[in-house]
Amino acid sequence: MTWKQNGIRHDTKNNRVRLSKGANHKEHPRAREYILVEYETRPGVTVENLQQVRAVYDQAKERWELHLVCKDEIETPDPPGNETAGIDLGISNFAAIAYSTEDADLYPGNRLKQDGYYFPKEIAKCDDSSSDRVTRLHKKWSERRAHFFHALAKHIVERCVEKGVGRINVGDLEGVRKDENGDSKNWGKHGNLDLHGWAFDRFTNILEYKAKVEGIEVVGVSERDTSKTCCICGKEDDSQRVERGLYVCETCNAAFNADVNGAENIRLNITESNSESAPSLGEDRSTGWLAQPGVYLYDLSGGFQPQEQVVDSKP
Ligand SMILES: [Zn+2]
């Protein structure tokens, strides 16, 4: 249940909120009936610019809670620098990010995937889909997902601050959801990971907010052809092979991590800069970093930790 501004009277002096009852809860539609709530805050916390009040039932604590939603204007600081980073969101790796400093980070999303297998299995074991246990499992799953998204966005923003990034290009979600023919991708094939478009939307929103606090702008750019185009020579060819997560360019005679290649194309924004010509940085760029991104695995106690370099030596 939600109260909007016209149903809320906020008494900031006495730390009180008066919530009007809906017409259907009153004796007479026009009766003056209210719920008066007094609140306490931690020292240093002021409740102001109240936008909404939500009544939320906490299953675990078996009680109702009121959530006060306030608008907080943040002063956007100057960006940490003028560099651009590119993020490719996907299924096999949740996020790949390419930096102008010629290095790249990969976030396989191991925790999300493990949960994506574990929770549906546990939920399926319950006979009654409306049981408390099922409700608890769904809640736990969604909390862990939210936690992962926040931790990932925080980690990426920290890396961007270190690297003087002022702008993050994110591949637009249209491209993530649709295959080359414009049809919705069959997510089920990938093992019921529950990584639907909304997960990417949700993550992008969190990233946008956390980046903004650091003065970094998040910009959606077209993902068209970013997986088919070589980020070094700019050659775009349907016959370019993507195997075992590797993008193989015959012109460059090189193999890159496919998601890093996509992220680098998104960073360069090849669609906008006319993909007819090669990416502006030229063919003399080093390519080793495209094959060997830093890999960050997530664990609940330590957060994101760099993994020992794994080089895929298979042909
Ligand atoms: Zn190439």
Boltz pocket constraint, residues with backbone or C-beta under 6 A from the ligand:
constraints:
  - pocket:
      binder: B
      contacts: [[A, 230], [A, 231], [A, 232], [A, 233], [A, 234], [A, 235], [A, 249], [A, 250], [A, 251], [A, 252], [A, 253]]
      max_distance: 6.0
